[in-house]
Amino acid sequence: METNNEVKIALLEQKVTDFSVVVEKIDTAIEKLSEVNNNVSRMLAVHEERITKQEDSDAVLFDKIDKLRDKMDGDHNLVTSRLQSLERKMWTALATLGLIVVTTNPNAIKVLKPLMSSGSSAIVTPVASLFNGSSR
């Protein structure tokens, strides 16, 4: 029976040796998983910092875009008002020039006199005849 016990002990010793190899491999795997976990944690921290910096940059850019849009709106309103003022001055100058031409030109006075008369009807034929040199 002693040999049977020695065989059992030898088998148990062999199993313990095999088991210790497996335990060492598991310990190595746990260490590697721990290193990977630390590396992933560091990478996540770096990425989170980059995202935070990008959000700050985006906020600055959006603020600059808003300021630029407000400035462009102001400049557009200024240019529009200047163009309207220039247009008013141009039409005033044209009207003044037209009035000067009409009041100083004798032919224009002859053409406009029948139109301004208190007659009940305005006939185009006499106006056309004034341009031909004949008068009624």
VENDANOR-V384450 format. One record per residue. N is the residue number from 1. PHI is phi in radians with two decimals (none if undefined). OMEGA is omega in degrees with one decimal (none if undefined). D_FIRST is the distance of its C-alpha to the first C-alpha in Angstrom with 2 decimals. Layout:
# VENDANOR-V384450
n=N phi=PHI omega=OMEGA d_first=D_FIRST
n=N phi=PHI omega=OMEGA d_first=D_FIRST
This chain:
# VENDANOR-V384450
n=1 phi=none omega=179.6 d_first=0.00
n=2 phi=-1.19 omega=177.1 d_first=3.69
n=3 phi=-1.18 omega=176.7 d_first=5.41
n=4 phi=-1.12 omega=177.8 d_first=4.97
n=5 phi=-1.19 omega=178.9 d_first=6.25
n=6 phi=-1.13 omega=177.9 d_first=8.57
n=7 phi=-1.14 omega=179.3 d_first=9.79
n=8 phi=-1.10 omega=-179.0 d_first=10.52
n=9 phi=-1.16 omega=179.6 d_first=12.22
n=10 phi=-1.11 omega=177.0 d_first=14.08
n=11 phi=-1.11 omega=178.7 d_first=15.19
n=12 phi=-1.10 omega=178.3 d_first=16.33
n=13 phi=-1.08 omega=178.6 d_first=18.13
n=14 phi=-1.12 omega=179.7 d_first=19.77
n=15 phi=-1.15 omega=177.5 d_first=20.86
n=16 phi=-1.13 omega=178.0 d_first=22.25
n=17 phi=-1.12 omega=177.9 d_first=24.10
n=18 phi=-1.10 omega=-179.1 d_first=25.48
n=19 phi=-1.16 omega=179.3 d_first=26.39
n=20 phi=-1.13 omega=176.4 d_first=28.16
n=21 phi=-1.13 omega=178.8 d_first=30.25
n=22 phi=-1.13 omega=179.2 d_first=31.23
n=23 phi=-1.10 omega=178.1 d_first=32.12
n=24 phi=-1.10 omega=177.6 d_first=34.25
n=25 phi=-1.13 omega=177.9 d_first=36.02
n=26 phi=-1.13 omega=177.6 d_first=36.68
n=27 phi=-1.08 omega=178.4 d_first=38.04
n=28 phi=-1.12 omega=178.9 d_first=40.27
n=29 phi=-1.12 omega=178.4 d_first=41.48
n=30 phi=-1.12 omega=178.2 d_first=42.28
n=31 phi=-1.09 omega=179.3 d_first=44.23
n=32 phi=-1.13 omega=177.0 d_first=46.15
n=33 phi=-1.10 omega=177.6 d_first=46.92
n=34 phi=-1.12 omega=177.0 d_first=48.15
n=35 phi=-1.10 omega=178.6 d_first=50.43
n=36 phi=-1.08 omega=179.0 d_first=51.73
n=37 phi=-1.07 omega=178.0 d_first=52.40
n=38 phi=-1.12 omega=179.3 d_first=54.37
n=39 phi=-1.11 omega=179.0 d_first=56.31
n=40 phi=-1.13 omega=178.5 d_first=57.18
n=41 phi=-1.08 omega=177.9 d_first=58.29
n=42 phi=-1.13 omega=179.2 d_first=60.54
n=43 phi=-1.09 omega=178.6 d_first=61.94
n=44 phi=-1.11 omega=178.4 d_first=62.70
n=45 phi=-1.11 omega=179.1 d_first=64.45
n=46 phi=-1.12 omega=-179.7 d_first=66.54
n=47 phi=-1.15 omega=178.1 d_first=67.44
n=48 phi=-1.12 omega=177.5 d_first=68.38
n=49 phi=-1.13 omega=178.1 d_first=70.60
n=50 phi=-1.11 omega=179.5 d_first=72.23
n=51 phi=-1.11 omega=178.6 d_first=72.85
n=52 phi=-1.09 omega=178.6 d_first=74.42
n=53 phi=-1.11 omega=179.6 d_first=76.64
n=54 phi=-1.14 omega=177.8 d_first=77.63
n=55 phi=-1.11 omega=177.0 d_first=78.57
n=56 phi=-1.11 omega=178.4 d_first=80.70
n=57 phi=-1.10 omega=178.3 d_first=82.35
n=58 phi=-1.08 omega=179.6 d_first=83.00
n=59 phi=-1.09 omega=178.8 d_first=84.61
n=60 phi=-1.12 omega=-179.6 d_first=86.86
n=61 phi=-1.12 omega=178.9 d_first=87.81
n=62 phi=-1.11 omega=177.4 d_first=88.61
n=63 phi=-1.12 omega=178.7 d_first=90.73
n=64 phi=-1.14 omega=178.5 d_first=92.61
n=65 phi=-1.10 omega=178.6 d_first=93.12
n=66 phi=-1.09 omega=178.8 d_first=94.53
n=67 phi=-1.11 omega=179.4 d_first=96.87
n=68 phi=-1.12 omega=178.1 d_first=98.00
n=69 phi=-1.10 omega=178.3 d_first=98.65
n=70 phi=-1.10 omega=178.6 d_first=100.71
n=71 phi=-1.14 omega=179.4 d_first=102.69
n=72 phi=-1.12 omega=177.3 d_first=103.28
n=73 phi=-1.10 omega=178.4 d_first=104.49
n=74 phi=-1.10 omega=178.5 d_first=106.87
n=75 phi=-1.10 omega=178.6 d_first=108.13
n=76 phi=-1.10 omega=178.9 d_first=108.60
n=77 phi=-1.12 omega=178.5 d_first=110.61
n=78 phi=-1.12 omega=179.9 d_first=112.72
n=79 phi=-1.12 omega=179.1 d_first=113.47
n=80 phi=-1.07 omega=-179.9 d_first=114.29
n=81 phi=-1.16 omega=177.9 d_first=116.71
n=82 phi=-1.16 omega=177.5 d_first=118.34
n=83 phi=-1.14 omega=178.3 d_first=118.76
n=84 phi=-1.12 omega=178.4 d_first=120.30
n=85 phi=-1.13 omega=178.6 d_first=122.69
n=86 phi=-1.11 omega=178.5 d_first=123.61
n=87 phi=-1.11 omega=177.0 d_first=124.17
n=88 phi=-1.06 omega=-179.9 d_first=126.46
n=89 phi=-1.13 omega=180.0 d_first=128.44
n=90 phi=-1.11 omega=-179.6 d_first=128.73
n=91 phi=-1.15 omega=176.6 d_first=130.05
n=92 phi=-1.13 omega=179.9 d_first=132.44
n=93 phi=-1.14 omega=178.2 d_first=133.73
n=94 phi=-1.13 omega=178.9 d_first=134.17
n=95 phi=-1.15 omega=178.4 d_first=136.00
n=96 phi=-1.12 omega=178.2 d_first=138.23
n=97 phi=-1.08 omega=177.5 d_first=138.94
n=98 phi=-1.07 omega=178.9 d_first=139.72
n=99 phi=-1.12 omega=178.5 d_first=142.05
n=100 phi=-1.12 omega=-179.5 d_first=143.84
n=101 phi=-1.10 omega=-177.6 d_first=144.28
n=102 phi=-1.17 omega=-176.9 d_first=145.56
n=103 phi=-1.34 omega=-178.6 d_first=147.98
n=104 phi=-1.72 omega=-179.1 d_first=149.43
n=105 phi=-1.65 omega=-177.8 d_first=149.80
n=106 phi=-1.12 omega=178.9 d_first=153.11
n=107 phi=-1.13 omega=179.7 d_first=151.84
n=108 phi=-1.18 omega=177.9 d_first=148.83
n=109 phi=-1.14 omega=178.4 d_first=151.17
n=110 phi=-1.10 omega=-179.6 d_first=153.25
n=111 phi=-1.22 omega=-175.1 d_first=150.12
n=112 phi=-1.41 omega=-176.7 d_first=148.77
n=113 phi=-1.03 omega=178.1 d_first=152.14
n=114 phi=-1.13 omega=179.9 d_first=152.31
n=115 phi=-1.23 omega=-179.2 d_first=148.70
n=116 phi=-1.64 omega=-179.1 d_first=149.43
n=117 phi=-1.24 omega=-176.5 d_first=152.72
n=118 phi=-1.53 omega=179.1 d_first=153.03
n=119 phi=-1.09 omega=-175.8 d_first=153.85
n=120 phi=-1.38 omega=-179.8 d_first=152.26
n=121 phi=-2.33 omega=176.9 d_first=150.85
n=122 phi=-1.90 omega=-178.3 d_first=149.45
n=123 phi=-1.92 omega=-177.3 d_first=150.48
n=124 phi=-1.34 omega=-175.1 d_first=148.71
n=125 phi=-1.01 omega=178.9 d_first=151.74
n=126 phi=-1.08 omega=179.8 d_first=153.79
n=127 phi=-1.16 omega=179.0 d_first=150.86
n=128 phi=-1.15 omega=-177.9 d_first=150.53
n=129 phi=-1.27 omega=177.3 d_first=154.26
n=130 phi=-1.13 omega=179.8 d_first=154.18
n=131 phi=-1.27 omega=178.9 d_first=151.88
n=132 phi=-1.39 omega=179.2 d_first=154.37
n=133 phi=1.76 omega=179.7 d_first=157.09
n=134 phi=-1.73 omega=177.7 d_first=159.14
n=135 phi=-2.19 omega=-178.5 d_first=159.64
n=136 phi=-1.55 omega=none d_first=160.77
